[in-house]
Structures are given as C-alpha cells and as structure tokens.
Amino acid sequence: MGLSILDGRTGAAMFCTVTNVAFGPVFCNRSAAESFLAFAKEKWGRRDVRGRDKNELRQLYIDHYNAIQAGDWPCPNEYDEPPDTTNQD
C-alpha cells in the first residue's frame, strides 16, 4: 500500500492506494511522473509525496520543470511548454 502511478492513453497521475484517490499534477506519461517523484526524493528526502499539500506539489512541479529546462535534472522531452499553474483553486 502507498503511492502508485496511474497511467493511461492521455497522461499519468499519482494515486494513493490507501484512499484510492488520485492527486497532484497530471503528467504527460509515466516517465514524467517517475521523474517528478525522483525529483521529490532528491529535494524532500522521500519519494512519497502524499503528505504534501497542493501548493507544495504545485511548487515542486514548477521547480522540476525549471530544473529540466536548465539542464540540471535529466528527463526525456515530455514537456513541450511550461506547466499550467493558472488553476489556483
């Protein structure tokens, strides 16, 4: 039980296998989600991000994208444009 990645034809998302709820950003594919979780482990010391609030996840998503663009974090070219952060609900 714990954190898993739910992926399909149009994208991937993190999924809590305890609560059966998807959460966090939606990724282009499983590879991008795995890269994000590896980045979380590097930054926060753990891959399991279920205890983080949406603002922390949003900021980590932006930091991850920026690190890829700067060449500081290896990742296949899943991102063609900056992440959309306009949904500030």
Backbone torsions as a table, in degrees:
resi	resn	phi	psi	omega
1	MET	NA	146.3	178.6
2	GLY	151.9	-133.1	-175.2
3	LEU	-100.1	133.8	177.7
4	SER	-137.7	171.1	176.4
5	ILE	-115.3	126.1	177.2
6	LEU	-98.7	119.9	-179.2
7	ASP	-130.8	154.1	-178.1
8	GLY	-149.8	-161.5	-176.8
9	ARG	-67.1	-31.3	-173.2
10	THR	-109.0	1.4	178.6
11	GLY	161.8	-170.9	-179.2
12	ALA	-143.5	153.3	178.8
13	ALA	-146.5	159.0	175.2
14	MET	-78.4	147.8	-173.3
15	PHE	-140.8	128.2	176.8
16	CYS	-87.2	118.7	-178.5
17	THR	-79.9	-8.3	176.3
18	VAL	-82.6	-46.8	-176.6
19	THR	-98.2	-10.4	-176.6
20	ASN	61.2	39.7	-179.1
21	VAL	-124.9	131.8	172.2
22	ALA	-82.5	148.3	-177.2
23	PHE	-153.6	167.4	175.4
24	GLY	79.7	-167.9	-177.7
25	PRO	-69.8	158.0	172.9
26	VAL	-97.1	133.7	-176.4
27	PHE	-108.2	162.1	179.0
28	CYS	-64.6	-35.5	-178.4
29	ASN	-164.3	178.4	-178.0
30	ARG	-60.8	-39.0	-179.0
31	SER	-59.2	-42.3	178.9
32	ALA	-66.4	-39.9	178.3
33	ALA	-65.2	-41.7	177.9
34	GLU	-63.3	-40.1	177.7
35	SER	-62.6	-42.3	178.0
36	PHE	-60.5	-44.4	-179.1
37	LEU	-68.4	-35.1	174.9
38	ALA	-65.7	-38.5	177.2
39	PHE	-64.4	-41.0	177.3
40	ALA	-60.8	-42.2	179.3
41	LYS	-63.7	-40.5	178.1
42	GLU	-64.0	-41.7	-175.4
43	LYS	-83.1	-41.8	-173.2
44	TRP	-108.0	-4.8	177.8
45	GLY	86.4	0.6	177.2
46	ARG	-154.4	148.8	-178.4
47	ARG	-80.8	-29.4	-177.0
48	ASP	-75.5	109.6	-175.1
49	VAL	-104.0	12.6	-175.2
50	ARG	-61.3	-27.8	-178.2
51	GLY	-84.2	-1.5	-178.3
52	ARG	-87.1	145.9	178.6
53	ASP	-83.0	170.5	-173.6
54	LYS	-63.2	-31.9	178.7
55	ASN	-70.0	-37.8	176.1
56	GLU	-65.3	-42.8	178.7
57	LEU	-65.5	-40.2	178.5
58	ARG	-61.5	-45.3	-179.6
59	GLN	-66.6	-39.3	178.3
60	LEU	-64.5	-38.0	177.7
61	TYR	-60.8	-44.3	178.0
62	ILE	-65.2	-44.8	178.9
63	ASP	-61.8	-40.2	178.4
64	HIS	-62.6	-48.0	178.7
65	TYR	-59.5	-46.4	-179.5
66	ASN	-63.4	-38.2	178.5
67	ALA	-64.8	-38.2	176.7
68	ILE	-65.1	-46.6	-178.8
69	GLN	-63.1	-34.5	-179.7
70	ALA	-80.2	-8.7	-178.2
71	GLY	82.4	12.2	-179.1
72	ASP	-88.8	-11.7	-178.8
73	TRP	-137.3	123.1	-178.9
74	PRO	-74.0	136.1	177.8
75	CYS	-166.0	140.1	173.0
76	PRO	-59.5	165.6	-175.7
77	ASN	-77.6	66.2	177.2
78	GLU	-79.1	-24.2	-174.1
79	TYR	-104.5	119.9	176.9
80	ASP	-97.2	-19.9	-179.5
81	GLU	-147.6	162.9	-178.8
82	PRO	-58.7	150.3	177.9
83	PRO	-62.9	145.5	178.2
84	ASP	-81.3	114.6	179.9
85	THR	-112.7	18.6	-176.3
86	THR	-77.4	-21.0	179.8
87	ASN	-79.7	86.6	-174.6
88	GLN	-101.1	39.6	-175.3
89	ASP	-58.6	NA	NA
